[in-house]
Amino acid sequence: MGRKIPPKVGYELTDLGRSLIAPLTLLADWAFENRPAMEQARLAYDKEHGGPAK
């Protein structure tokens, strides 16, 4: 018996999926730029409300 080769599956984004690339990139850039402010806000909230949620 010869070697069995598993079936190939190819994946590709649709046009609709590709249309999300630009907005998601903007969101990721925003999050990266604002991370220090978000961390400070979380620390302030935790301090005011008795620590991080459990």
MARBA-3410 file (N, C-alpha, C, O; in Angstrom, 1 decimal):
54
0.8,-1.2,0.0,0.0,0.0,0.0,0.9,1.3,0.0,1.9,1.3,0.7 ~ 0.4,2.2,-0.8,1.2,3.5,-0.8,0.9,4.4,0.3,0.0,4.2,1.1 ~ 1.6,5.5,0.4,1.4,6.5,1.4,0.1,7.2,1.2,-0.2,7.6,0.1 ~ -0.6,7.4,2.3,-1.9,8.2,2.2,-1.6,9.6,2.4,-0.9,10.0,3.3 ~ -2.1,10.4,1.5,-2.0,11.9,1.6,-3.3,12.5,2.1,-4.3,12.3,1.4
-3.2,13.2,3.2,-4.5,13.8,3.6,-5.0,14.9,2.6,-4.3,15.4,1.9 ~ -6.3,15.1,2.6,-6.9,16.1,1.7,-6.4,17.5,2.1,-6.1,17.8,3.2 ~ -6.3,18.3,1.1,-5.9,19.7,1.2,-7.1,20.5,1.4,-8.1,20.3,0.8 ~ -7.0,21.5,2.3,-8.0,22.5,2.5,-7.4,23.9,2.4,-6.4,24.2,3.0 ~ -8.0,24.7,1.5,-7.5,26.1,1.4,-8.5,27.1,2.0,-9.7,26.9,1.7
-8.0,28.0,2.7,-8.8,29.0,3.3,-8.4,30.4,2.8,-7.2,30.7,2.5 ~ -9.4,31.2,2.6,-9.1,32.6,2.0,-10.3,33.5,2.5,-11.4,33.1,2.6 ~ -9.9,34.7,2.9,-10.9,35.7,3.3,-11.8,36.1,2.0,-11.3,36.2,0.9 ~ -13.0,36.3,2.3,-13.9,36.8,1.3,-13.7,38.3,1.2,-13.0,38.9,2.0 ~ -14.4,38.9,0.2,-14.3,40.4,0.1,-14.9,41.0,1.4,-14.3,42.0,1.8
-15.9,40.4,1.9,-16.5,41.0,3.2,-15.5,40.9,4.3,-15.3,41.8,5.1 ~ -14.8,39.8,4.4,-13.8,39.6,5.4,-12.6,40.6,5.3,-12.1,41.2,6.2 ~ -12.2,40.7,4.0,-11.1,41.7,3.7,-11.5,43.1,4.1,-10.7,43.9,4.4 ~ -12.8,43.4,4.0,-13.3,44.8,4.3,-13.1,45.1,5.8,-13.2,46.3,6.1 ~ -12.8,44.1,6.6,-12.6,44.4,8.0,-11.2,44.7,8.4,-10.9,45.2,9.4
-10.3,44.5,7.4,-8.8,44.7,7.7,-8.6,46.1,8.1,-7.9,46.3,9.2 ~ -9.0,47.1,7.4,-8.7,48.5,7.7,-9.3,48.9,9.1,-8.6,49.5,9.9 ~ -10.6,48.6,9.3,-11.2,49.0,10.6,-10.5,48.3,11.8,-10.3,48.9,12.8 ~ -10.2,47.1,11.6,-9.5,46.3,12.7,-8.1,46.9,12.9,-7.6,46.9,14.1 ~ -7.4,47.3,11.9,-6.1,47.9,12.0,-6.2,49.2,12.8,-5.3,49.5,13.6
-7.2,50.0,12.4,-7.4,51.2,13.2,-7.6,51.0,14.7,-7.1,51.7,15.5 ~ -8.5,50.0,15.0,-8.8,49.7,16.3,-7.5,49.2,17.1,-7.3,49.6,18.2 ~ -6.7,48.3,16.4,-5.5,47.9,17.1,-4.5,49.0,17.3,-3.9,49.1,18.4 ~ -4.4,49.9,16.3,-3.5,51.1,16.5,-4.0,51.9,17.7,-3.2,52.4,18.5 ~ -5.3,52.2,17.7,-5.9,53.0,18.8,-5.6,52.3,20.2,-5.2,53.0,21.1
-5.8,51.0,20.3,-5.6,50.3,21.5,-4.1,50.4,21.9,-3.8,50.6,23.1 ~ -3.2,50.2,21.0,-1.8,50.3,21.3,-1.4,51.7,21.8,-0.7,51.8,22.8 ~ -1.9,52.7,21.1,-1.6,54.1,21.5,-2.2,54.5,22.8,-1.6,55.3,23.6 ~ -3.3,53.9,23.2,-4.0,54.3,24.4,-3.9,53.3,25.5,-4.5,53.5,26.6 ~ -3.0,52.3,25.4,-2.8,51.3,26.4,-2.4,51.9,27.8,-3.0,51.6,28.8
-1.4,52.9,27.8,-1.0,53.4,29.1,-2.2,54.1,29.8,-2.4,54.0,31.0 ~ -3.0,54.9,29.0,-4.2,55.6,29.6,-5.2,54.6,30.1,-5.8,54.8,31.2 ~ -5.4,53.5,29.4,-6.4,52.4,29.8,-5.9,51.8,31.1,-6.7,51.5,32.0 ~ -4.6,51.5,31.2,-4.0,50.9,32.4,-4.2,51.8,33.6,-4.5,51.4,34.7 ~ -3.9,53.1,33.4,-4.1,54.1,34.4,-5.5,54.2,34.9,-5.8,54.2,36.1
-6.4,54.2,34.0,-7.9,54.2,34.3,-8.3,53.0,35.1,-9.1,53.1,36.0 ~ -7.8,51.8,34.7,-8.1,50.6,35.4,-7.6,50.6,36.8,-8.2,50.2,37.8 ~ -6.3,51.1,37.0,-5.7,51.2,38.3,-6.5,52.2,39.2,-6.8,51.9,40.4 ~ -6.9,53.3,38.6,-7.7,54.3,39.4,-9.1,53.7,39.8,-9.5,53.9,40.9 ~ -9.7,53.0,38.9,-11.0,52.4,39.2,-10.8,51.3,40.3,-11.6,51.3,41.2
-9.8,50.5,40.2,-9.6,49.4,41.2,-9.3,50.1,42.5,-9.8,49.6,43.5 ~ -8.5,51.1,42.6,-8.2,51.8,43.8,-9.5,52.4,44.5,-9.7,52.3,45.7 ~ -10.4,52.9,43.6,-11.6,53.5,44.1,-12.6,52.5,44.6,-13.4,52.7,45.5 ~ -12.6,51.3,43.9,-13.6,50.3,44.2,-13.1,49.1,45.0,-13.7,48.0,44.9 ~ -11.9,49.2,45.6,-11.4,48.1,46.5,-10.7,47.0,45.8,-10.7,45.9,46.3
-10.1,47.3,44.7,-9.2,46.3,44.1,-9.9,45.7,42.9,-11.0,46.0,42.5 ~ -9.1,44.9,42.2,-9.6,44.2,40.9,-10.8,43.3,41.2,-10.8,42.7,42.3 ~ -11.6,43.2,40.2,-12.8,42.2,40.3,-12.3,40.8,40.4,-11.2,40.5,39.8 ~ -13.0,40.0,41.1,-12.6,38.6,41.2,-13.5,37.7,40.5,-13.3,36.4,40.5
END
